[in-house]
Amino acid sequence: MSSLSHRGLRRFGAGLGPLALVMMALLSGCGGPGPTQPSESSAELKLLRIGFVPNEEDLEQRVRFDALAAHISKRLGVPVELVQTGTYSTAIEAMRAAKLDVCSLGPFAYLIAHEKTGAQAIVAPGTPVGEINTYRSILVVPGSSSIRTIEDVRTHAAKMTLAWVDPASASGHLVPRAYLESIGIVPERAFKNTIFTLSHLASAMTVKSGQVDLAVITQNGLANLVQKGRLKSDDLRVIWTSAPIATSVVAVRGGLAASYKEKIQAAYLSFRTEDPVNWSKFQRLFVDPATIWVAAKDSDYDELRALARSVKHLDLLN
């Protein structure tokens, strides 16, 4: 398995302003809008590279992706190489440089990849009736905090440190940022400090320990940490919950022949029925055991795209 890293973003982006960090993470090396690789005349590849962002909470994630790779390789008749990316930004850059052909991306990371590299959505986790799953972002404070409402945050923001997750995360950055700005709280101006932890787990543990005063994580992520005993139910207090967000998506890079993109999509969609043994291993990645792959298209993320373009202090899709 290959690995791509972005060491400059580790350790909460120490020494960099938040917006400078966002721009460095998402735009360095991306060159500009649209795909930089020419469309490939051949519909076939000799090697398919599939990327994924690691999940610290799933110790068997590699085994599960091995199961996916085995099915895709058999279906397409080519070797599959798994590539572990350190962050969404490195995944986006790798797709731009044609070092990744397929990658699982968070919804905001997908929008950036589409804008900057021409990536196209093909499948997403969904329901048996074909609907794409959703999830929610939450703002949390330590259970012992005196902060109980968003109005408390507004009042005390100048003394607070806020932890985002990843610059390209929808639930860990875009959606809560849009909400805060919609009520007149511009994070870089309002808070004493803002940082990026680069994972939902790190954000949860950082706010629990009191290293930051406020953090954004996912609702499912918090429930999972409590279920696994990593957190007690009263360790964190939720003070805001977002509307549903369209979930992560599997995307193919720009430059691949349309016919080959369709073959890759068909391979994902056939996984559950054609290879039930390997599917049973991979399916455990999903929170809901009823989750399956469903067809996805770029317009499924138009609502989130409109939200991203409405955020005045985050110029990534314009």
N, C-alpha and C positions, 0 to 999 in steps of 0.2 A: 504494500500500500504506500502510495506517495503521500507527502505532506507539504502543504504550503503554509508559511507563517508570515506574520506581520508584526515583528517584534517591537516596532516603534510605537505600537498602540497598547502594548501590555502595561500593566501596573497603572491602570486608570488614566493613562495619557498624561502623566506628570509633566508639568511645565508648559503645557499647551492650552490655549484658550479653547473652549468647547467648539465654537464654530470653525476655528482653524483646524481642529482635530477632525471634524466632520469632512471638511473639504479635502484634507490630506488623505483620509481613509477612503473616500469614495471616488475622488476624481483623479488622484495621482496615477498616471499611467493609463488612464482611460482615453486620453487623446481628444475626446470631443464626442458629440452626439452621433449615434448610428454605428453600425458594425464596421470594424476596421479590416475584417477578413473578407476577401472576395468570395462570392458564392462558388462552391465546389462543383465542378462539372460532373464528377462521379457521384452516384447516389449511394455508394458504399464506402465504409471506412474499414481499414485493416485493424484498428484498435479503437474501442469506445472508452472514453474516460468519464467516469461518473464521480462527481464531487459531493461532499456532504460536510456540514459544520458539526463538530463533535458536541455531544451532549454529556456533560460531566456526571449526570445522574444515571445514565444508562451504561453500565459496565459491559453489557453484551452488545452494544451498538454495532461494533465491527462484525460480530457474528451475524447480526441481522442483515447488514448491508452485503455481506458475503452471499447470503441467501438470495438477495435481489440480483446481485451480479451474476450468480449461476444461472438464474432464469433468463435474464436479458441476453447473456452470452449464448445460451442454447437457442433462444428464439431468433436472434439475429445472425447467428453463425460466425461471430467474431469474438476475440478475447475482450474482456472488460477489465479495466484497471480502476480500482477505487482510489480516489484522491481526497484525503482529509484536509480541509481548508481551516485555517486558524480563525478567520472572521469572515463576515459577509463581504467586506471590501476586497479581501484577497480572492474570494470566489469570483466576484465580478471582474476583477482584473484578469484572472486566469481565463475566464470565458472570452473576454475581449481579445486576449492573446492566442486564442484557440488552443489553450493548454487543458481546457475542460470542454467536453462536448455536451454534458448534461449535468445539472446540479439542482439539489433541493435548496430552495431559497425562502426566506421569510417574505411576506407580501410586499413590504416596502423595498427590501433588497431586490426583489424581482422587478419592481417598477424602475428602479435605478438601472438595473441590468438591461432592461428593455430599452430605456432611453439612451443609454451610453454605448450599448454593444449590439443591440438588435435582438436580444434574447426573446424567445417565444414560449409562453406557457403551454404545457401539453397535458398534464394531469395534476390533480390535487386530492388530498384526503377528503372523502365525502360520504354521503349516505347511500343506502341501497336504491333510493329513488333518483339518484344523480345530482343531488344538491351538494355544493361545496361546504365543508364544515366551517364553523366560526369559533372564535375564542374572544377573550376580553383582557384588556389591560387594567391594572389596578395601581393606585398610589397607596403606599403603606408607610407607616411610621412605627417605631418601637412600641411595644405594648405599654411601656411605662411612660411614654411621651405625654406631655400636656396638650399636644396638638390633636384635635379631634375632628375638625372640619376644614374644608377648603378656606373658609374665612379665617380660621386660625393661621393657616399657611400664609395667606395674604398679609396678615398682621405681623407675623414674625419672620417672613421670608429673608429679610436682611441679615438675620442671625443664623440662617439654616444652610446646610449643604445638601444638594439634591444629587442622587445617583441615577443616571440613565444606564441603559444596558449597552447597546451597540448603536453607532450612528445610523446604521441602515436597518434598524429594527423598527417594525411598526408598533408593536405593543410596548417595546422598551425605549422608544424615543418619539417617533412621529405622532402617534395618536395622543399620548398625554401632553406632548408639547403643543399640539394644536388646541387641545382643551384649555391649557393654561393661558395661551395667548388669546383665546376667545373670550376669556374673562378678565383680560387686561394684565396678566402676569407674564412678562417677558423674562424667561429664566435667567439669561445672562445679565439682565439689569436688576432683577428682583432679589435673587439669591446671593448669599455670601460667596458661594462657590458651587460649581456643577462639575461632575466627573462622569466618565464612562468606565464601567467595570468590565464590559465585554462579555458578560454572561448573566442570565437571570439568577442563577444560583449565587454568584458573587454578590449581586445586588441585594438579594435576600439576606445573606449572611452579614454583609457590611452594615445594613441598617439594623439588623438584630443586635449586632455588637456595639452599636452606638457610634460607629465611625462616621456615619452620615445620619442626617435627621429625617430624610425622606427619600424613598426609592420607588422606581416603577418596575413591576414584574407582571407576570401573567397570573390570572385567576387560577387556571389549571395548575400552574407551577407551584403556587402557594399550597393548594390542596394536596398536591403530590408530596411536597416536603413534609407536610403535617402527617400524611398517611404513612410515610416511611420513617417517621420519628426524628427527622432532622430538625424539625421545629415543633414547638408546642402550639396549641391552638391560640393561646393568648400572647405568644411572643411578638406578633405583629398585629397592628390594627389597620384595617382598610378604611381609607377616608374618601375614596372615589373609585368608581367602576365605570369603564367605558361602555359604549354601545358595542354590539358584536362586530368583529373584524373578520374579513375573509381570511382563511387560514393559509399556511405555507403552500408553495407550489413547486412542482418539478418543471424546470425550463430547459430548453435546448438553446445552444448558442446560435448567434447569427452566422450565416455563411454556409450552413448545412443545406443540402438539397431538400426541397419540400417533400419529395417522396420518401427520403430517409427519415425525416422528422416524423412522418406518418407511421413508419415502421416502428420507430422508437416508442411512440405513443401507444401503438397497438400492443407492443410487448409489455408495457406497464399495465395496460388495461386487462391483458389476458393472464396476468400473474396469478390471481386468486383461483381461477378455474383450471388453468393448464398445469400449474405446479403447486398443488395444495400443501405439499410437505414443506417446501421452502417458504411458501406464503405464511404458513403457521408460525414460522420463526420470525419473519419480518413484521408481521401484523402486530406483534407485541409492542412495537414502537408507538402505536396509536393508543391514546387514552381510552377511547371507546372501542370495545371489541367488535362492534358492528361496522366500524369504519372500513371502507374499501377505496380503491383508486377510482376517480371519476374523471371524465374528460374536462379539461379546463382550457379557457381561451383568454386572450389579453383583456377583452372587455369585462371579464368577471371582476377585474380589479379597477374599473373606472371610478367607482365611488371613492376608493382609497386614493387614487391618483388625483381626483379633484380636491380631496382634503389636503394632500401634500402640496398642491399648487396654491392653496389658499393660505398657507402658513407664511407670513411675511418675512420671518427671520430664518428661513430655511430654503435657500434658493438652489435646489438640486434638480428639479424637473423643469426648469424654465430656460 
